[in-house]
Amino acid sequence: MGEVFAGRYELVDPIGRGGVGAVWRTWDHRRRRYVAAKVLQQSDAHTLLRFVREQALRIDHPHVLAPMSWAADDDKVLFTMDLVRGGSLAHLVGDYGPLPPAYVCVLLDQLLSGLAAVHAEDVVHRDIKPANVLLEATGTGRPHLRLSDFGIAMRKGEPRLTEADYVVGTPGYFAPEQLLGAEPDFPADLYAVGLVALYLLTGGKPDSQALVEAYTNGVPPAPRDVPEPLWEVLGTLLHPDPEARFRTATGVRKALASVVELLPTDSTPEQEAVEVFDQVGPLPPGFGPDGPEGGRTVSGAHRADEAPHGPTEGAHPTGSTAPPVPVPPSSDTDDFRLAPPAWGAPPPHPERPVTPPPTAAPDHAQQSRPWHRPQSPPPYPPPHPAPPHTGTPHTGPHTRTPPTGPYTDGYRPDPGPAYAAPPVVAPPAVPSPPPSPSPGPARRPGPPPKAAIPILVFALLCIAVGVWALTRA
């Protein structure tokens, strides 16, 4: 039973590995079918931003393998796409070696058709190589190609996620102007298509440096296994000067269609019988063509946050351990530092030494209580010892509280005895002197004589005037 993302996507087995994540065969419980899911392996901001850019790309074209949906669960994210079972162009050349020119032209036309749809969205792929061009398992019928892996693709005008002296991509499939630090553009993708065409026709990875040197005196003659009419198109695609190449994928398709009729037709039937096999392999135990065996649903599967770290294989129905699934090799897409300019590059910044934190002696008490969260000591000791706790009696340091829900593990830190504030001690009383006998109520002082005599004379004068007035009446 595999790991389940967001209650919908159940990981079955790994089928590939890209530059930023592993690709898994996945059962979609909602759509009831198998899909391919790219799971992000790292959670740093740089990789996550590339992941967000890739999952946001929505291009509906029969020769483009773009993301369909995405999901996140805790610290993991994934997006899904159609499950393409025929492997890549690298698998095809590994099985048959150099391919017939007519067959290569069919593959190139489909690749350019998908690339034209990508460029129409103003997106530069930046990582076109045989391993990123997938094939449907069509057997000996007409091949069906799909351009995939938009992990480092970017829209023109968007900010770059690499430093100025770095170039991102796969060694051997860089355009010459990329190595000089030029901004990503459509001619760089067309140059990579020309290198893929040489790989299909010759059966080996072309030497890009020797190819650039061959253009010193103009377009060189056709390589040994490349027909002359086809080289007229490929020679223009592979020109070191981007201004001398085709400007659009549609223009290359038109030129390619005009030379297909000129290709030799004296190839043997054995050379034409190219079969695209199913490269994904059988389902692991516990899974069938219609999904997980036994009719189990998402509710019976493990949640993503309960699954162990690392790749998760399907569980054996009898409980025994399933055989390990071989993990595919990782992609060679990466960031590479560019050569310094002629006048010299600035000296690199010295790395700051990292001082390891001091290791403390193991606390046996904490080891015996794995759920106990250690508490840091207070910044200074209390001035008085705390009195004994008189509240609710504590049940002990090893008592665990019951879980609060089906998705919790019962973790609660031991609060310990509640800390009480130290008692406030009053300062000692100072004895006061004995009270003296009360002298009685104090007399209120009157006005001074100099002011009292004039007032008294004035009052007597007023009384006299009043008596005189009464007698006159």
GIBELNOR-V353710 format. One record per run of one state. SS is the DSSP state (@ for helix, = for strand, . for the rest). FROM is the first residue (numbers start at 1). TO is the last residue. Records with the same first field share a line. If there is no record, write none. Layout:
SS = FROM-TO  FROM-TO
This chain:
. = 1-2  6-8  18-20  29-32  41-44  56-63  65-68  74-75  82-87  97-100  121-122  125-129  136-138  140-144  148-153  156-165  170-175  180-185  203-207  215-227  238-241  245-248  261-268  273-275  277-286  289-290  296-297  301-301  307-333  338-363  369-448  473-473
= = 3-5  9-17  21-28  33-40  64-64  69-73  76-81  88-88  123-124  133-135  139-139  145-147  154-155  166-169  276-276  287-288  291-292  302-303  334-337
@ = 45-55  89-96  101-120  130-132  176-179  186-202  208-214  228-237  242-244  249-260  269-272  293-295  298-300  304-306  364-368  449-472
